[in-house]
């Protein structure tokens, strides 16, 4: 039996039909589904090693309906790290990162780290100006104050480990920062 040194809780948000559930399933080692899977609220577990320790990452997958704030609010509040996803082939989902998702996250969880993830990277056409470029994704990362930017494809199984590692690194960084603040305030 494998013993994990640390647990990290992560919530995934973003518009519907952009690959959030496929990404979460890939984290957990599940196969890529052949059909659309509607999501209400699901939980998956992925595992990653960082700094010589094993981490269990509990991934909460939310639906992409903007109106369903009640379902997401508790999952966002409880998360150690929040992932905002957008599809590189759907510019509107990218625009919603700033106009909707980061605002909702900061409403329910002001201080936790955010990671921006570009999904469906395997089908991006660099010559198509409607598709979102890496440079635009990196700029958005700075604009919303996210800790990291990653791109992935659940279908091609690329970039998945990088996303999980970013979740763990953001959690470690946040915990160290919080411990440092507490030490300064309480002298412990």
C-alpha positions as CSV (number, residue, x, y, z in Angstrom):
1,X,0.0,0.0,0.0
2,X,1.3,3.4,-1.0
3,X,1.3,6.1,1.7
4,X,0.9,9.7,0.6
5,X,2.7,12.4,2.4
6,X,0.2,15.2,1.6
7,X,-3.3,15.7,0.3
8,X,-4.3,18.7,-1.9
9,X,-7.8,19.7,-2.7
10,X,-8.4,21.2,-6.1
11,X,-11.6,22.5,-7.8
12,X,-11.9,22.8,-11.6
13,X,-14.1,25.6,-13.1
14,X,-14.7,26.8,-16.6
15,X,-17.4,26.9,-19.3
16,X,-19.1,23.7,-20.4
17,X,-17.9,21.5,-23.2
18,X,-14.3,22.4,-22.9
19,X,-12.8,19.1,-21.6
20,X,-12.8,19.7,-17.8
21,X,-14.3,16.3,-17.0
22,X,-12.0,14.5,-19.5
23,X,-9.1,16.3,-17.9
24,X,-10.2,15.2,-14.4
25,X,-10.7,11.6,-15.5
26,X,-7.3,11.6,-17.1
27,X,-5.7,12.8,-13.9
28,X,-7.3,9.9,-12.1
29,X,-6.1,7.4,-14.8
30,X,-9.5,6.9,-16.4
31,X,-9.7,6.4,-20.1
32,X,-10.9,9.2,-22.4
33,X,-14.7,8.9,-22.9
34,X,-16.0,8.4,-26.4
35,X,-19.1,10.5,-25.7
36,X,-20.0,13.7,-23.9
37,X,-20.3,13.3,-20.1
38,X,-22.6,15.9,-18.4
39,X,-21.3,17.0,-15.1
40,X,-23.1,18.2,-12.0
41,X,-20.3,17.8,-9.5
42,X,-17.9,14.9,-9.5
43,X,-14.7,14.0,-7.6
44,X,-11.6,12.3,-8.8
45,X,-8.2,11.5,-7.3
46,X,-4.9,11.9,-9.1
47,X,-1.4,11.2,-7.7
48,X,1.9,13.1,-8.3
49,X,5.4,13.2,-6.9
50,X,7.0,16.6,-6.0
51,X,10.1,17.4,-4.0
52,X,10.5,13.7,-3.2
53,X,7.0,13.5,-1.6
54,X,3.9,11.7,-2.9
55,X,0.8,13.8,-3.2
56,X,-2.8,12.8,-3.5
57,X,-4.8,15.4,-5.4
58,X,-8.5,15.4,-4.8
59,X,-10.0,17.0,-7.9
60,X,-13.6,18.4,-7.8
61,X,-15.1,18.8,-11.2
62,X,-17.9,21.4,-11.6
63,X,-20.4,22.0,-14.4
64,X,-19.9,25.0,-16.6
65,X,-23.3,26.6,-16.3
66,X,-22.8,30.2,-15.2
67,X,-26.1,30.1,-13.4
68,X,-25.2,27.2,-11.1
69,X,-23.3,29.3,-8.6
70,X,-24.7,27.5,-5.5
71,X,-23.2,24.1,-6.5
72,X,-19.8,25.6,-7.2
73,X,-19.6,28.1,-4.3
74,X,-18.8,25.5,-1.6
75,X,-16.4,23.6,-3.7
76,X,-14.5,26.8,-4.5
77,X,-14.5,27.8,-0.9
78,X,-13.1,24.5,0.3
79,X,-10.4,24.2,-2.3
80,X,-6.6,24.5,-1.7
81,X,-6.1,25.4,-5.4
82,X,-8.6,26.4,-8.1
83,X,-8.0,25.6,-11.8
84,X,-9.8,27.8,-14.4
85,X,-10.0,26.1,-17.7
86,X,-10.8,27.4,-21.2
87,X,-10.6,25.8,-24.6
88,X,-8.0,27.0,-27.0
89,X,-10.4,26.5,-29.9
90,X,-13.3,28.5,-28.3
91,X,-12.4,32.2,-27.8
92,X,-15.5,32.9,-25.8
93,X,-14.4,30.4,-23.1
94,X,-11.1,32.3,-22.9
95,X,-12.9,35.7,-22.6
96,X,-15.1,34.3,-19.8
97,X,-11.9,33.6,-17.7
98,X,-11.7,37.3,-16.9
99,X,-15.3,38.4,-17.3
100,X,-16.8,35.6,-15.2
101,X,-14.7,32.8,-13.7
102,X,-12.0,34.8,-11.8
103,X,-14.7,37.1,-10.4
104,X,-16.7,34.1,-9.1
105,X,-13.6,32.6,-7.6
106,X,-12.5,35.8,-5.8
107,X,-16.1,36.1,-4.5
108,X,-15.9,32.8,-2.7
109,X,-12.2,32.3,-2.1
110,X,-10.1,35.4,-2.3
111,X,-6.7,34.1,-1.3
112,X,-6.3,30.6,-2.7
113,X,-4.0,30.1,-5.7
114,X,-5.4,29.9,-9.2
115,X,-4.0,28.0,-12.1
116,X,-5.0,28.8,-15.7
117,X,-5.3,25.7,-18.0
118,X,-5.8,25.8,-21.7
119,X,-7.6,22.6,-22.8
120,X,-7.9,20.8,-26.1
121,X,-4.4,22.0,-27.1
122,X,-4.1,19.1,-29.5
123,X,-6.7,20.6,-31.9
124,X,-5.4,24.2,-31.9
125,X,-4.5,25.6,-35.3
126,X,-1.7,28.2,-34.9
127,X,-2.8,29.8,-38.2
128,X,-6.4,30.2,-37.0
129,X,-6.8,33.7,-35.4
130,X,-10.0,32.6,-33.7
131,X,-8.0,30.1,-31.7
132,X,-6.3,31.3,-28.5
133,X,-2.4,31.4,-28.6
134,X,0.0,30.4,-25.8
135,X,1.0,34.1,-25.6
136,X,-2.6,35.1,-24.9
137,X,-2.9,32.4,-22.3
138,X,0.3,33.6,-20.6
139,X,-0.9,37.2,-20.7
140,X,-4.2,36.2,-19.1
141,X,-2.4,34.4,-16.4
142,X,-0.7,37.6,-15.4
143,X,-3.9,39.6,-15.8
144,X,-5.9,37.5,-13.4
145,X,-3.0,36.9,-11.0
146,X,-2.8,33.1,-11.5
147,X,0.2,31.3,-10.2
148,X,0.8,29.1,-13.3
149,X,-0.3,28.6,-16.9
150,X,-0.5,25.1,-18.4
151,X,-1.9,23.6,-21.6
152,X,-3.1,20.1,-22.0
153,X,-5.0,17.6,-24.0
154,X,-6.9,14.8,-22.3
155,X,-7.5,13.2,-25.7
156,X,-3.8,13.2,-26.6
157,X,-2.7,12.7,-22.9
158,X,-0.3,15.6,-23.1
159,X,0.4,18.1,-20.4
160,X,-1.6,16.3,-17.7
161,X,1.3,15.7,-15.3
162,X,2.4,19.3,-15.6
163,X,-1.1,20.5,-14.5
164,X,-1.1,18.2,-11.5
165,X,2.5,19.3,-10.6
166,X,1.4,22.9,-10.8
167,X,-1.5,22.3,-8.5
168,X,0.9,20.7,-5.9
169,X,3.5,23.5,-6.3
170,X,0.9,26.2,-5.9
171,X,-0.4,24.5,-2.8
172,X,3.1,24.2,-1.3
173,X,3.8,27.9,-2.1
174,X,0.6,29.0,-0.6
175,X,1.1,26.9,2.6
176,X,4.6,28.3,3.1
177,X,3.4,31.9,2.6
178,X,0.5,31.3,5.1
179,X,2.9,29.7,7.6
180,X,5.3,32.7,7.2
181,X,2.5,35.2,7.9
182,X,1.3,33.3,10.9
183,X,4.9,33.1,12.3
184,X,5.3,36.9,11.9
185,X,1.9,37.6,13.5
186,X,2.0,35.1,16.3
187,X,5.8,34.7,16.7
188,X,5.6,30.9,16.2
